[in-house]
């Protein structure tokens, strides 16, 4: 009787077994890579808005304080979006006939809010409080990226739980004290004034990282020691920070 399987069938069988074993791993790695890619997280992907608002122009070039538009960022969980009246406090006097600002003028005339597209979103089961972070001197750029350099606003970081926990588990690597500021709240916003007055080259290395939107984790012995002293001074309960109930309640 003729041989049913040719010798190369063994090679095919072994290859099939190897591929079958590797396939779940490959699929899992591909899914993880996709979930963390800008295509899914939208990190550094500008989001179209009804009006092409530029943070770079307003916050950096004109020096408008963040709190002028985001009025509740120091006292509320939500930073707040400016009502049309805030925009018109300037644009009733300048660029009054600009076609780009027609949606602003129409919103003001019709008394209807501008429908901004939300750039940074969190799941409904996650609770983030802006005021708590501002009270501890956490700068806007640490979470939102280089806002001062954004022509059209985009998400600066992915906001994954693992990324948040890096700071919650080791706050001493992120906390710092600006000697030129009288309070932690003042420290948050002073960075942008320094950028205007001194430029990037006139700022400390840590401030340079901030305005560039780079990761803020510091591993230097001196920085970590200073951070630990601040953790103690501010009464930060590190063990509690990593508890699920801090963000999920």
N, C-alpha and C positions, 0 to 999 in steps of 0.2 A: 504494500500500500504506500502511495506517495506521502511524503511528509506534509502534514497539514500547515504548520507554521514554518516560515523561513527563518534562518538565523537572525536576520535583522529585526525580527519581531521582539526579541529579548531587549534590544536597544530601545525600541519604541515603548515597550512596557515599562522599562526603568525610567525613561524620560517622562512618561505620563505620570508615574508615581511622584517623581521629584516636582514636576510642575503642579500637580494636584496639591502637594504639601505646601508649596511656596505661594500658591495663588491666594489663599486667605490673608497671608502676611502682606503680599503686594497690594491687595485691595485695601487692607487696613491702613497701610502707609500712605497710599494714594488718597484715601478719604481724609486722613489726618492732615496731609499736605494741602489738600483743597480747602479744608475748613479754616486753615491758618493763612491762606493766601489772600492778597488784596482783592482778588476777584470775589471772594466770599465776604471778607471782613470790611471791604471798601476803605481800608487804610490808605491814605495819601491819594484817594480818588476824589477830586472836586465834585461837589454836588450842585447841580443847577438850581438856581433860586429865582423867584419872581423878579428880583432886582439884583444885579451883580454887585453885591456889597463886598467891599475890600477891607479886611481888618488891617492889612498893611498900610493902606492910605489913612484910615481913620485913627487907628490906635498908635501906629508908629510915626507916620509922616505928620499927622496933625496933632498927635499927643493927647487924644481924647481918652480920659480915664475909663477903664473897663466898666466901672460902676455907674457911669453916666447912662449906659444902655442896659446893663445887667444889674438892675437896681437892688435885687434881693439876694445877690450872691453871698453877702456877708451874714445874712440873718435868716436864710431859708434853705431848705434842701434843694430848691430849684433856683437856678441862676436868674431866670426871667428873660423875656424878650421885650425889646422896647415897643411901646405903642407908637402908632404913626405920628402922634403929636411930638414925640421925642425927635423923630427924623425931621419933622417940619420946623422944629425950633431953629434949625440951621437952613434947611432947604426952602423955607419961605423967603429967604434973603439971598441965597446963592444957588446957582444952577437951576434957577426957577423955570427955565424953559427946556431943560435937558430931556430928550425923548426917553433916556434910560430911567428917569425918575417919574415918568407918567403913572406907573402903578402906585407910587407913593402919594402923588397928588390926588389920584382917583380915590384911593383908600381914605384920605383925609376928607375929601368932599362928600363921599358916600357914607362916612362913618362906619366903615367895615374894616376889620383887621386884615393885615397882609398875611397871606397863607404861606409862611416860610416852610421849607422842607427841613425836617429835623436831621441834623448831621450825626449826632451822637445819641444812640439809643441803648437802653438796657432792657433785659427781659422784665416782665411785670413782677416777677418774684424777687427782683433785686432792688434794694433800697440804698440809694446813694445820697448823701447829704453834703451839699457844697459848703455850707457854713462851718461845719465841723473841721473840714480840711483847711479852709481859709484861716480859721482860728489857730491852727497849728503851723501856719506859715507855708503850707503846700501851695506852690505857685501854679497858676492855670496851665502853663506849658508842660508841667510834669505829667499831666493826664491828657491834655488836648494837643500836644505837639507845638510847633513853632507858630502860634497864632499871630504873632506880630509880623510874620513874613508871609501870611496867606492872602493872596489876591482874591481867590474864591475859597471859602472855608471847606476844609476836608477833615476827616477823622485822622488824628495823629497817632493813636495807638489802638490796638484791637479790643481792649477792655475785656479780655478773657479773665476768668477767675484766677488762673495761675499767675497772670501778670499782676493783678491786684494784691494777691497774697504775698508776693515778693516783698512789698513794702509793709504789709500788715505783720508779717512774721519777723521782719528785721528793720523796724523803723529807724534804728540808729544809723543805717546806711543812707537814709534819705533826708533826715532832719538836719537843718543847719540854721545858724543865727547870723543875720546880717548886722554887723556893728553900726552901720549907718542908719538903721531903722529903729524907731522907738517902741514898736510893737510888732508882733508876728503878722497882724493884718496889714500893717504898713509895709512890711517886708515883701509881701506878695506882689504889691503893685509898684513898689519902688524900682523893681528890676526894669520895668519899661521906661521909667524916667531916666534911669542910668544909661539905658541903651541910646536914648535920644541925646543925652548930654555928652556922653563919653565915647559912644560907639562900641562895637564889640571888643576892640583891642584894649579899651580902657576898663574892662570889667574883669572880675576875678574868673579863674578857670571854671568854677562852679556856675557862675552866672552866665558864662559863655555857653556852657552845656545847656542851660535853661533856655536861652533865647534861640538856640539852634534846634531845640526840641529833641535833644539827645537823651538817652537813658540816664537816670540820675543816681544809680546805685554806686556808692563809693566804698571801695575796699581798703583804702589806705588806713594804716593804723591810727594816724592822727585824726582823720575825719571820723572814723568809727568811734574812737574814744570821746571826741566832742559830741557825737550823736548820742552815745550812751548817757552822757551827762545831761543832755537836753531831754532825753526820755525820762530820766529821773526828775529833772526840774519841772517838766510839764505834767508829771503824774500819769504818763501814758502806761496803760496796763497791757503789756505786750501779749500776754496769754489770752486776754479777753479779745484782743483785736483779731486773732485767728479763729475765734469761735464763730460757728455758722450763724448764730443768732444776731451777730453784728450787722450783717448785710441782708439776711433772710429772716424776716419776721412779719 
